[in-house]
């Protein structure tokens, strides 16, 4: 570790690839501090910018649910956050896989909810609430929040569809909407779901969903109801269990709407714990809960029939069909929002959702949206464990055979899975196109299966190039391409009867 002028380092508290956290003492006045440094002595400009952004948010949260921040100081060519050390340590250090006493959990829960309410009043969404980012004072029992590297001050934030292995935040504590597969934006209520996971772990000794597989964990967060805590441990009162389960609601509208509402209910549970008598039978969580801000529901209204048709078509495809579903409408009418309702059922089926978008200014580049979509799929494969990656290498090599290089020329990341492939001979244009179609069909045969159906969304089909439409037709008419749903959205007011899309549909 390089020297830090003006401070005496005492103990390494945490180390990761990006940052290191030390307890230290300031030489000038002997003040005990916590230092969060970038691990690289010569960090990138991006890493420095990320730390500066964290400093700005931590400064706003200082004294409002966050630990007291003393400053941002240079360390040679790097920087460090300086925070007051009040003797508090991460809640994670107090967990050893065993549940904490019920009274202790309720007391901690009210303190954490208080800190979270203060943070939300500053319009900060933490986005990574978990026992490692909650610190507790051993003397007063007060709770503070730390690590604002992923936090935001946006009232609502959209997240794209990303691979489960590279999602922002700690996956075991991530809310369903943070996975990018719920067609819902992120707001402050994402922290309330993470609080529910934390309380669940404190009560029963483990998180509700226990699996090392990232894809399965995302599926569980979205589609699986956890076992209520009182069923895991019958000594937990039903009222306490109901509070946790309300926090763990899959949609934000069904959760608590404020951290103060959680605090009030936990205090009621704590008060009853200290008083004799039977467990209250009329307890209903959230009765005194109310949001302090106006939020429009994110539910899709008036499209029940269309959503039902979408889900029915996907189910047919998942059972072994190759299906095409087209969504028509003017610009801005909500075609993409409707199609994105498919994210959740795809995850429930452990399927894959990929998307590409035709561009009016790139119509001269054939297959561009399809290449974009499948490049994303290949990158997802590259994030998987080595054993799983070897499985994909064998399947791709066996299925593509000598045509692997045809796809590597447009999907270069595929070479990182398959390895270098022998060159293919040059062919006349028509034969080359047929060979490319055959290679793409075989790729789809590998990626779309009964266990993992594939939904492919292609937006703005009114700008589709003829080669892309020919490839879509080839995929849909190949009897070996199964478990595939191709969704297309187009502006019907920009098409006439001579458009190639109509000729493709007529041919199909």
N, C-alpha and C positions, 0 to 999 in steps of 0.2 A: 504494500500500500504506500502511495506517495505521501510525503508529509503535508499536514494541514497547518499552515501558519496561524498561530493565535489560539490553537486548541490542542488539548491533550486527549488523544483517543483512548477510551477505556475498554470497550468491548464491542465485538461485531455482533449485532443483533439479527441481521438478515443480509443475505447476499443472493443476487440473481444475475442473469446475464446483462441486465441493463443498469441496475442500481445496487448500492451497498448502504446499509444503515448501521450507524455506530452510536453508542452512547459515548459522550465526551464531556470535557469540562473546559469552559472558556478561561484562558489564562488571566485575562485582565481583571475579572471580578469573581472568578471561581464558580460562575453559574453553571449548573448542570444542564446540558443540552443534548438533543438528538440531532445527528447529522445524516442527511440523505444525500449521498454523492452518486454521480454517474460512475459506473464501474470502469469505463474507459478513461484512461488518462488524456487521450486525445479524441474526444467524442465527435460524432458527426454533427453538422449544423441542425439536422432533424432532431437528434437527441437533445441538444441544447434548447431548441425551440419547444420541445415537448415539456422539458423541465420548467422553462419559464412560464409556460401556460399553466402547469400545475401550481406554480408559485402564485400566480394571480388568483386562481380559484381557492387555494389554501388560505391566502391572505383574506379573502372575502369570508371564508368559513371560520377563520380564527376567532374563537370566543363565541361562535354561533354553531355549536355542534362539532367543530373541528378543534384540534389541538392548537395551542397558542403558537403562532409563527413569529419568529424573531427576524428573519431576513433571508435573502438570497445572496450568497457570497462567492467570489471567484476563488478557484483552487487551480493555480497555474493556468492551464488552457481549458479547464473545466469549471463546473459550478456545483454548489451544494446548497440544499435547503437547510436552514437552521431553525429547529423547533425547541420549545421549552420542554425540559424533562421534569415531569412532576411525579416520576416514579411509576407511571402507568405502563403496563405491558399488554401485549396483544392477548385478546381473549383466547386465541388459538392455543397459547402456551398453557392454558388451564384445562384444556380438554385432553383426555387420554383414552377416548373411545368408550367412556362410561358416562351415563347421564348425571347431571348435577342435581342436587336436592331441589325439590319443587319450589320451595320458598326462595331459594337463591336464583332460580331461573326467572321467576316472576319479578323479583327485584331488579335483576339485570335487564329483563325485557322492558320494564318501565324506564330505566335509565337510557337504554339504547333508543327507545322510541322518542324520548325527550330530545336527545341529541339529533335524531333524524328530523324531528319536527322543526328544530331551530335551523337546520341546514336547508330544509325545503322553504322556510320563510325567506331565506336569502336567494331563492329561486335557483338553487343548485341541485342537480340530480347526480347522485354519487356514481351509480351504474356498476359498482363492484363491491357491494356490501357483503361482507363475510367475516367470520371470526378473526381472520388475519388482519383486517382493516378496522377492527374495533379494539380500542385500548381501554383498560379499566384501571382506575386508581385503587391500589390495595388498601388505602386508608379510608377514603370517603366513599368508595364504590361508584364514583361518577364515571360516566362513559363518554369517550370522545371518538370521533371518526378520523381516519388518516387515509393517505394515498388517494389523491384526487387526480391521478394521471389520466383516468378515463372519464372524469366528470364533465358535465356540460351545464350551461346556463340556458340552453334552448328549452322553451316550454314544451316543445314536441320535436322529436328527432326521428327521422326515418332511417331504417337500417336495411341495407341490401341483402339479398340472398347470398350467404357466404358459406364456405365449407365449415362444418362443425369443428374441425381441428384448428381453425384459425380465428374463431370468434373472439371478440373483445370481452374481457372479463373472466371470472372463474366459473367454468362451465357447470359445476355442481350447484351453484347458487344463482344461475342465470334465469331471468324471467322468460316465459314463452315468447314474448314479443321481441326480446333481445336476440333471439336466434335468427330473426329475419324470415321466419317461416310461418308467421301468423297473419300477414297482411295487415299489421297494426303498427302504428308509430310508438316510439318510446316516450313516456313522460315520467313524472316523479313517482308514479305508482309502481314502476319497476323495482324501486328500492323496497317497497312494502312486500313484494313477493320474496325478495332476497332475505328480508327480515324474517319472514315465515320459515324459510329453509333453516336459518340460523337458530330460531327458537325450537324448531323440530329437533335439530341436532343436540341442543342443550337438554331437551327433555328426554330423549330416548337414547342418546349416545352415538347416533349416526344420522347422516342425511337421509331423506326419504328415498332417493334413487341412488342405488349403489351399483355402478357398472363402470368398467374402464373403457368401454367402447363409446367414443364421442358421438357417433351417429345414433346409437341406441339411446344415449342420455338425452340428446335433443328430442328424440321421439317421446321419451318418458315425460319430459317437461311439458310437452305440448298435449299429449294424448292420454296420459295415464294419471288417474287420481291416486295420490299416495294413501297408504294405510293410515287412518287417523291415529294420532299418538295414544289415545286412550285404549285403542285395540292392541297396540304394541305393548303397552304397559298399563294394566288395569288400575294401577294406583293413581294414575293421572286423572284429575277430575274432567268430566265431560265438557264443562264450560271452558277450561283451558284449551282442551283439544279443539273445540269449535272456533276459538279465536285464531288458532294456528291454521286451521283448514280454511277459514275465510281469507286469511292472508295468502293462501296458496291457490286461490281461484285462478283458473286458466286465463280468463279475460279480466282486464283492469277494471271494468265497470262492476264486476261482482266482488272485488276485493274491498278492503277498507279504503276510504277515500282520503284519509289523513293519518299521519303518525300519531296525532293527539287522540284520535278515536281508538287506536290500539292501546295507547297508554291508559286511557280511562277504563277500558275493559280489563286490562291486566291488573290495574289497581283494585277493581271490584273483586277479581279472583283472589287477589292477595288479602283483601280485607276479610273475605269469607274464610280463607284458610286460617286466619288468626282467631276466628270466632267459632264456637261450638255449634253444632247443628248439622242437619243433613244437607247434601249438595242441592243448590237451587235447581228446580226443574223448569223454571220459566225464563232462564237466561237466554237471551238472544243477542249474539254478537253484532256490534255496529249500531245499536239503537241511538247512541249519542255521537255517532260519527257523522261528520259533514266536511265537505271540501271547502277550502277558502278561495277557490278559483273556479272560473267558468270553463268547462271543458265539454266540447261537443262529443257525443258518443262516436266511436269509430265503426260501429256496426253498419253493414250495408243494408239499406232499406229499399223495399219495392222491387227486389230482384230475386225473390225466392224461387220463381219458376226457372229463371235462367241458371241460378246456382244449382238447382236440383238437376237440370239437364247436364250441366258441367260435371257434377259428381257422378251421375249415372254413366256418362260417356267414359270417364276415367276408370270406373269400376269394370266396365266391359273390356277396356284396354288392359287393365291389370290382370284380368282373368285369361288373357291370351290373344286378344285382338290387336290389330293395328287400326287406329281410328284417327279421323280428321274432324276437327270441330272449328268452325269459323265464327267469329264474332264481328258483327258489322255495326257501324255507327259513325256519327260525325266526330270531328276532333274535340276532345275534352269531355265526351259524354260518359266516360268511365269504363271503357273496354278493358284497359289494363288492370284496373282495380277489380273488376269482375273476375278476370282470369286468375289474378293473384289469390283469390279465395281458394284456389286449388292447393296452395302451399301446405296447409295443415293436413288434408287427406293424403297427400303424397308422402308426408313424413309418417303418418299413421301406417301406411303401407310399406314403409322403409324404402320408398322409391327415390327417384332423382328428378329434380326440376332444373331445366336449363333454358336459357332464353337468349335470343338474338333479335336485333332490330335492323330492319332495312332502312337505308339512308338515301334520300333523294339525290344527294351529291356523290354517292358511291355506287351508282347502278352499273358502272362500267367494271366493277370488281365482282366477278361471279362467285357465288356461294358465300359471300362475306358474313352474313348473319349466322349461317350454319357453322362456318368455321369458328366464329366467335363463341357460339354456344358450346361446341365440342372441345374447344381449347380450354374453357372453364371446367368442363367435366374431367379432362385429362389432368389439369392442375389439382383437382380434388383428389384424384387417385394418388397423385404424388405425395399427398400429406398423410397417407395411410401407413400403418406399421409395415416394417420390412417383410414379414411373412405374408401379409395381405398383398403387398406390392408384387411379391414373387408369384402369387396366385394370378394376378392380373397379367403379369408378363407371360406366363405360360399360356393362358387363354388367348391373349392377343396374338402371340406368335403362332399358336396352333391354328387359329381361325383365319388370320390375315395371310399366313403363308408368305409367298414371295411378293405379295402386294403391300407389304408394310411400308416400303419406301414411298409409295404413292401418297399415303396419308401423312407421312413424316414431312413431306414437302410443304404441306399446308398446316399441319399440327406438329410443329417442331418439338414440343415437350414430350410427344409420344416416344421419341428416341430415348429419353431418360428412363422410360419403363422397359421398352423392348430392346434397347441397345442398337448399335449400328446395323443397318439392313443393307442387303446387296442392291445395287442400282437396278432400275427396271429399264428395259429397252424402249427406245422412242417408237411411238406409233402415230399414225395419221390422226387428225383431230377427232373424228367421230369415234374411232376405236379407243383413243385415249380417254374420251369422256365416258364410254361404257366401262372401261377398266376402273376409272375413278368412282363411278356409281357403285360398281360391285364391291370395291374396297370399303366404301362408306356403309353399304348395306351390311357387310360383315362386321364392321365396327359396332353398328347398332345392335346386331345379334349378340355381341359380347356384353354391351352395356345395359341392354334391356332384357330383363329376365322375370320369371314368376316371383322370385324373391325380391327383386328390385326393379319394378316397372319404371319406365322413363316417360316423363312429360316434357315435351319440347315446345316452347312458346316462341312464335315468330311474329313480331309486331310490325305494323305498317306494311302489310302485304301489297298495298296499292303501288308501292315502289319496288316490288320484287323483280329481279332480273330473270329472264327465261331459263338460264342454266339452273338457278336455285329451284324454280318450279319443277323442272324436269327431275331434279334429284329428289324433291319431296314426293313426286309421283312414283319414282322408282322405289322409295322406301315403303310407301303405302301399298304398293302392288306386289312386293316381294313376299311370298308365302312364309319365308323363314324369318321375317322381321315381325316379331310378336311382342306383346306387352308394351306397346308404343302408342302414345297419344300425341299427335301434333296439333297444337292450338294455333290458329292464325287470327290476327286482328287486322281489320282494314277499314278505311274510310269509304263508305259506300257512295258518298256524294262526289268522290273523285274518280270513280270507275265508270266506264261505259261497256257496252256489250262486246267490244273488240279487245278488251284487256286480256292479257295472257292468263290471268288468274281464272277467268271464266272458262277458257279453253281447257285448262288443267282440270277444273272441277267436272266439266263435261266428259273428259276422257276417263276420269276416275269413276 
